């Protein structure tokens, strides 16, 4: 997703400082924008373009075909995960695979306990550095077992597993022409065609 600078609401000395309140205000003033808080910093993300959405659909098809949206797990979009990196920190991944009892793990501000997340997935836009650096540490600290990144800038797929501290012990990069099988920890083995996913995320030219 793309990060953008958005004018923040005014601050008042007699009001408590709350990043969550600022995030809510930004989203209210700019419908369609998404705001995340990582390490006490606001990340403002505008609406995705069509290729971004197309890549997500291309990924959902094998997940659904494998039966991951059912009695044990669910495949969902834009569900917030509470992060341990700060009191108000949370992210809203593009796509997630979660335990089917996710409603029992609600924390606050529409964010859920990371314990029920089996996979988080991001499709990059102009802020690819955030997805490949900042969010890697955040998701690792949250102990998300699998972090999948569709890197549209470099036309690669990143599969990160085995979270340890603020990093993943395994980080594999895949290019067009490869197929990858995701770990069974997401619910079942799913094979992805890297070229098909990367191509779906590319802007079509006239």
One Martini backbone bead per residue (centre of mass of N, CA, C, O) as a GRO file, in nm:
protein
  206
    1UNK     BB    1   0.102   0.031   0.012
    2UNK     BB    2   0.054   0.379   0.026
    3UNK     BB    3   0.218   0.655   0.139
    4UNK     BB    4   0.100   0.961   0.305
    5UNK     BB    5   0.051   1.300   0.341
    6UNK     BB    6  -0.140   1.437   0.616
    7UNK     BB    7  -0.321   1.655   0.763
    8UNK     BB    8  -0.334   1.745   1.084
    9UNK     BB    9  -0.487   1.799   1.353
   10UNK     BB   10  -0.528   1.990   1.606
   11UNK     BB   11  -0.378   2.090   1.904
   12UNK     BB   12  -0.442   2.059   2.264
   13UNK     BB   13  -0.326   2.110   2.582
   14UNK     BB   14  -0.603   1.991   2.733
   15UNK     BB   15  -0.536   1.732   2.564
   16UNK     BB   16  -0.477   1.422   2.517
   17UNK     BB   17  -0.240   1.227   2.371
   18UNK     BB   18  -0.356   1.058   2.059
   19UNK     BB   19  -0.303   0.855   1.794
   20UNK     BB   20  -0.580   0.728   1.757
   21UNK     BB   21  -0.737   0.995   1.726
   22UNK     BB   22  -0.581   1.089   1.478
   23UNK     BB   23  -0.644   0.849   1.297
   24UNK     BB   24  -0.953   0.889   1.303
   25UNK     BB   25  -0.951   1.176   1.184
   26UNK     BB   26  -0.821   1.113   0.914
   27UNK     BB   27  -1.036   0.902   0.818
   28UNK     BB   28  -1.273   1.105   0.831
   29UNK     BB   29  -1.143   1.323   0.627
   30UNK     BB   30  -1.029   1.050   0.451
   31UNK     BB   31  -1.183   0.862   0.266
   32UNK     BB   32  -1.005   0.544   0.218
   33UNK     BB   33  -0.811   0.570   0.432
   34UNK     BB   34  -0.522   0.438   0.600
   35UNK     BB   35  -0.424   0.382   0.948
   36UNK     BB   36  -0.112   0.339   1.115
   37UNK     BB   37   0.074   0.205   1.409
   38UNK     BB   38   0.438   0.228   1.441
   39UNK     BB   39   0.636   0.303   1.690
   40UNK     BB   40   0.461   0.580   1.722
   41UNK     BB   41   0.381   0.593   1.411
   42UNK     BB   42   0.235   0.728   1.134
   43UNK     BB   43   0.050   0.556   0.868
   44UNK     BB   44  -0.053   0.672   0.551
   45UNK     BB   45  -0.311   0.514   0.337
   46UNK     BB   46  -0.426   0.497   0.043
   47UNK     BB   47  -0.599   0.395  -0.196
   48UNK     BB   48  -0.605   0.142  -0.400
   49UNK     BB   49  -0.537   0.000  -0.682
   50UNK     BB   50  -0.631  -0.231  -0.909
   51UNK     BB   51  -0.374  -0.416  -0.906
   52UNK     BB   52  -0.375  -0.458  -0.606
   53UNK     BB   53  -0.653  -0.600  -0.597
   54UNK     BB   54  -0.581  -0.823  -0.803
   55UNK     BB   55  -0.362  -0.963  -0.632
   56UNK     BB   56  -0.550  -1.043  -0.402
   57UNK     BB   57  -0.737  -1.221  -0.567
   58UNK     BB   58  -0.515  -1.418  -0.668
   59UNK     BB   59  -0.466  -1.518  -0.368
   60UNK     BB   60  -0.750  -1.608  -0.271
   61UNK     BB   61  -0.812  -1.847  -0.454
   62UNK     BB   62  -0.616  -2.068  -0.326
   63UNK     BB   63  -0.718  -2.035  -0.036
   64UNK     BB   64  -1.011  -2.119  -0.092
   65UNK     BB   65  -0.951  -2.390  -0.242
   66UNK     BB   66  -0.807  -2.507   0.033
   67UNK     BB   67  -1.015  -2.432   0.280
   68UNK     BB   68  -0.941  -2.159   0.465
   69UNK     BB   69  -1.260  -2.090   0.450
   70UNK     BB   70  -1.393  -2.195   0.761
   71UNK     BB   71  -1.399  -2.364   1.063
   72UNK     BB   72  -1.080  -2.289   1.135
   73UNK     BB   73  -1.051  -2.071   0.903
   74UNK     BB   74  -0.981  -1.734   0.769
   75UNK     BB   75  -1.027  -1.509   0.489
   76UNK     BB   76  -0.910  -1.171   0.519
   77UNK     BB   77  -0.967  -0.819   0.502
   78UNK     BB   78  -0.866  -0.558   0.683
   79UNK     BB   79  -0.735  -0.664   0.966
   80UNK     BB   80  -0.650  -0.580   1.277
   81UNK     BB   81  -0.333  -0.578   1.449
   82UNK     BB   82  -0.196  -0.607   1.747
   83UNK     BB   83   0.091  -0.450   1.876
   84UNK     BB   84   0.395  -0.471   2.086
   85UNK     BB   85   0.547  -0.180   2.003
   86UNK     BB   86   0.286  -0.034   2.138
   87UNK     BB   87   0.009   0.087   2.292
   88UNK     BB   88  -0.119   0.188   1.984
   89UNK     BB   89  -0.038  -0.041   1.806
   90UNK     BB   90  -0.109  -0.107   1.451
   91UNK     BB   91  -0.230  -0.316   1.182
   92UNK     BB   92  -0.350  -0.341   0.821
   93UNK     BB   93  -0.367  -0.585   0.643
   94UNK     BB   94  -0.463  -0.691   0.336
   95UNK     BB   95  -0.417  -0.999   0.435
   96UNK     BB   96  -0.562  -1.288   0.613
   97UNK     BB   97  -0.497  -1.566   0.836
   98UNK     BB   98  -0.733  -1.702   1.065
   99UNK     BB   99  -0.891  -1.787   1.320
  100UNK     BB  100  -1.232  -1.855   1.356
  101UNK     BB  101  -1.214  -1.715   1.667
  102UNK     BB  102  -1.149  -1.403   1.641
  103UNK     BB  103  -1.384  -1.270   1.811
  104UNK     BB  104  -1.237  -1.366   2.089
  105UNK     BB  105  -0.973  -1.149   2.015
  106UNK     BB  106  -1.064  -0.886   2.100
  107UNK     BB  107  -0.953  -0.565   2.210
  108UNK     BB  108  -0.925  -0.278   2.028
  109UNK     BB  109  -0.992  -0.071   1.778
  110UNK     BB  110  -1.038  -0.323   1.578
  111UNK     BB  111  -0.836  -0.513   1.727
  112UNK     BB  112  -0.628  -0.812   1.733
  113UNK     BB  113  -0.488  -1.079   1.846
  114UNK     BB  114  -0.198  -1.230   1.722
  115UNK     BB  115  -0.261  -1.534   1.800
  116UNK     BB  116  -0.483  -1.563   1.540
  117UNK     BB  117  -0.242  -1.533   1.339
  118UNK     BB  118  -0.099  -1.704   1.051
  119UNK     BB  119  -0.126  -1.468   0.827
  120UNK     BB  120   0.039  -1.202   0.653
  121UNK     BB  121  -0.041  -0.953   0.390
  122UNK     BB  122   0.143  -0.763   0.141
  123UNK     BB  123   0.094  -0.501  -0.100
  124UNK     BB  124   0.280  -0.302  -0.278
  125UNK     BB  125   0.393   0.027  -0.323
  126UNK     BB  126   0.561   0.312  -0.252
  127UNK     BB  127   0.607   0.161   0.054
  128UNK     BB  128   0.806  -0.093   0.043
  129UNK     BB  129   0.990  -0.040   0.291
  130UNK     BB  130   0.780  -0.093   0.510
  131UNK     BB  131   0.713  -0.391   0.430
  132UNK     BB  132   1.042  -0.479   0.436
  133UNK     BB  133   1.092  -0.351   0.740
  134UNK     BB  134   0.901  -0.238   0.958
  135UNK     BB  135   0.692  -0.486   0.946
  136UNK     BB  136   0.878  -0.713   1.011
  137UNK     BB  137   0.929  -0.644   1.311
  138UNK     BB  138   0.633  -0.627   1.402
  139UNK     BB  139   0.542  -0.919   1.321
  140UNK     BB  140   0.760  -1.068   1.477
  141UNK     BB  141   0.684  -0.963   1.762
  142UNK     BB  142   0.385  -1.090   1.715
  143UNK     BB  143   0.429  -1.388   1.605
  144UNK     BB  144   0.393  -1.427   1.306
  145UNK     BB  145   0.450  -1.702   1.117
  146UNK     BB  146   0.350  -1.550   0.837
  147UNK     BB  147   0.509  -1.341   0.584
  148UNK     BB  148   0.365  -1.184   0.294
  149UNK     BB  149   0.519  -1.034  -0.005
  150UNK     BB  150   0.422  -0.817  -0.268
  151UNK     BB  151   0.673  -0.703  -0.488
  152UNK     BB  152   0.617  -0.474  -0.734
  153UNK     BB  153   0.886  -0.328  -0.788
  154UNK     BB  154   1.072  -0.617  -0.806
  155UNK     BB  155   0.912  -0.872  -0.878
  156UNK     BB  156   0.841  -1.022  -0.589
  157UNK     BB  157   0.846  -1.284  -0.337
  158UNK     BB  158   0.794  -1.289   0.016
  159UNK     BB  159   0.901  -1.533   0.270
  160UNK     BB  160   0.826  -1.525   0.618
  161UNK     BB  161   0.974  -1.710   0.890
  162UNK     BB  162   1.045  -1.756   1.205
  163UNK     BB  163   1.004  -1.583   1.465
  164UNK     BB  164   1.267  -1.359   1.616
  165UNK     BB  165   1.178  -1.118   1.773
  166UNK     BB  166   1.251  -0.859   1.518
  167UNK     BB  167   1.263  -1.128   1.331
  168UNK     BB  168   1.330  -1.351   1.062
  169UNK     BB  169   1.498  -1.645   1.005
  170UNK     BB  170   1.317  -1.663   0.739
  171UNK     BB  171   1.406  -1.532   0.398
  172UNK     BB  172   1.235  -1.565   0.097
  173UNK     BB  173   1.304  -1.519  -0.254
  174UNK     BB  174   1.080  -1.478  -0.540
  175UNK     BB  175   1.042  -1.545  -0.883
  176UNK     BB  176   0.969  -1.572  -1.183
  177UNK     BB  177   0.900  -1.931  -1.237
  178UNK     BB  178   0.801  -1.986  -0.958
  179UNK     BB  179   0.709  -2.207  -0.694
  180UNK     BB  180   0.518  -2.206  -0.385
  181UNK     BB  181   0.504  -2.340  -0.048
  182UNK     BB  182   0.329  -2.307   0.218
  183UNK     BB  183   0.292  -2.351   0.529
  184UNK     BB  184   0.091  -2.554   0.732
  185UNK     BB  185   0.033  -2.333   0.959
  186UNK     BB  186  -0.216  -2.201   0.793
  187UNK     BB  187  -0.372  -2.515   0.749
  188UNK     BB  188  -0.228  -2.559   0.462
  189UNK     BB  189  -0.104  -2.637   0.166
  190UNK     BB  190   0.012  -2.371  -0.060
  191UNK     BB  191   0.031  -2.300  -0.404
  192UNK     BB  192   0.233  -2.057  -0.586
  193UNK     BB  193   0.238  -1.833  -0.862
  194UNK     BB  194   0.446  -1.581  -0.905
  195UNK     BB  195   0.385  -1.463  -1.187
  196UNK     BB  196   0.078  -1.435  -1.156
  197UNK     BB  197   0.088  -1.231  -0.921
  198UNK     BB  198   0.270  -1.012  -1.041
  199UNK     BB  199   0.099  -0.956  -1.294
  200UNK     BB  200  -0.159  -0.863  -1.143
  201UNK     BB  201   0.007  -0.602  -1.007
  202UNK     BB  202   0.027  -0.472  -1.279
  203UNK     BB  203   0.019  -0.220  -1.486
  204UNK     BB  204  -0.163  -0.132  -1.753
  205UNK     BB  205  -0.093  -0.071  -2.085
  206UNK     BB  206  -0.167   0.085  -2.400
   0.00000   0.00000   0.00000
